[in-house]
Amino acid sequence: MGVVEDINWLNEDKDGARKVFQIISADGSVGLRKIKALHGSNNWWPVKTCVKSLIDRGLVAESEGNYKLTEPGKKVSEGIRTMEGI
């Protein structure tokens, strides 16, 4: 997938995958409990589903119980910031 395709995919789910992606992007390395708290969800499943989708897409990786951006994820994060700045 390319950066533009990943950004468009995230924009299709602004309250789900994109919100979780932005939480991980902002914190650098964050655990699932903190993601859930910052997401504001009362239920674990939407958050877990979003994290799994981000992992499957190759934008996020798990390391020692925390989630962080992969290199492609960092490029997507930079692309989003650039587009928001325009």
HELIX and SHEET records of a PDB file:
HELIX    1   1 VAL A    3  ASN A   11  1                                   9    
HELIX    2   2 ALA A   17  ASP A   27  1                                  11    
HELIX    3   3 LEU A   32  HIS A   39  1                                   8    
HELIX    4   4 TRP A   44  ARG A   57  1                                  14    
HELIX    5   5 GLU A   71  GLY A   85  1                                  15    
SHEET    1   A 3 SER A  29  GLY A  31  0                                        
SHEET    2   A 3 ASN A  66  LEU A  69 -1                                        
SHEET    3   A 3 VAL A  60  SER A  63 -1                                        
END                                                                             
